[in-house]
């Protein structure tokens, strides 16, 4: 009998996640259950123009033109920005959706502590 060796073993499981990212993911899941939020670039821009958004979270692979537009509107509406370490698939999954999302704007955090976390991080 011939033994076949493979270069590296294939390990299934979750990716390694930092503690900060893990706390953001858990806070996002709590926001989706108890707060108000908007997914997507168009809805985020609407909430920024209306001055409703308190926090904008965008994925790492968002298009540069869209990122600069969102940052500009966030600066005008004095909204906080949080870059997410993962890509748009990870951000959509963190929001509890089965589709990808490049941007999430949080209007009301509900029971989540995500807005306080951001304020503490800035200080």
N, C-alpha and C positions, 0 to 999 in steps of 0.2 A: 504494500500500500504506500502511496506517495503522499507526503505531507505538504500541504500548500500553505505558504505564509503570506500574509498581507502586510504591507508597509506600516500602516497605523490602524489601530482598532477603531471602529466606528462607534462612537458613544452617542446615544440619544439622550436628550434631556434639555434643560433650560440653559440659556446662555448665562455667563457670569454677569451679575448685575451689581452695580455699586450700591451702597446704602442710600446715597442721596437720590439716585434714580428709583430705587425701590420705594422710598417714601413718597416721591412724586407720583409713582404709579398707584400706590394705595390711596393717596389723596385724590387723584383723578377718578378712581372708581367710586369714591365716596361723593364726589361732586356730581357724577352722572346719576347717582341714586337720589341725592337730596337737594341738589342745587340746580341752577340754570346755566346752560352753556350753549355754545354754537360751534358747529363743526364746519370746516371748509373755509376757503379764502374769501369767497363772496359774502358769506354770512358774517365772517369776522370783520370784514371791511364795513359792512352795514352797522354792526354793533359798535365799531370804533367811531364811525361818523356820527352816530346817535349819542355817543358818550356813555354807553351802557357798560362796556367791557371794563373789567377791573384788572384782568390778567390775560395775557396772550402767550400761549405756548406753541412754538413751532418746531417742526422736525428738523433734523440735521441735513436732510437732502431736499429742502425746499428750494425752488428756483431763486437765484439771486435777485432778479427783478421783483419778484413777489415779496421776497424777504425785505428788501429795501422799502417797498411801498407800505408794508405792514408796520415796519419800524417807524416810518415817517408819520403815519396816521396815529400810531401809539404815542409818539412824542407830542403830537398836537393835542391829543385827548388826555395826556398825562396818565397813561396806562402803563403798568409794569409789563416787562417782557421776560420770558423764561425760555431759553433754548433747551430743547430736549435732546438728550444724548443719542437716542435711537432714531431710526428712519421713520418714514410715514406709516409703514406697516406696524411698527412697534407702538407708535402714538395712537393709531386707530384701535389697536388691541388693548392698550392701556385705558382707553375711553370705554371699553366694553363693546366695541362694534366689530363686525366681521369684515369691514372694508378699511382701506387705508385713508388716512387724513393727514394733510400736511400741517394744518393749523387748528387749534382749539382756542376759542375765547371764552373765558369764564365771566359770566355776568353776576351770578350770585353763588357763593361758595357753599351755601347750605351748612351742613354740619362739619364740613372739612376745614382743616387748619392750614390749607395751602397758602392763603394770603398772608397769614401770620408768619409762616415759614419763609416766604419771600422777603418780608419786611425785616426779619431777623438776619437773613443772609446778607442783606444790603448793609446792615450796621456793623 
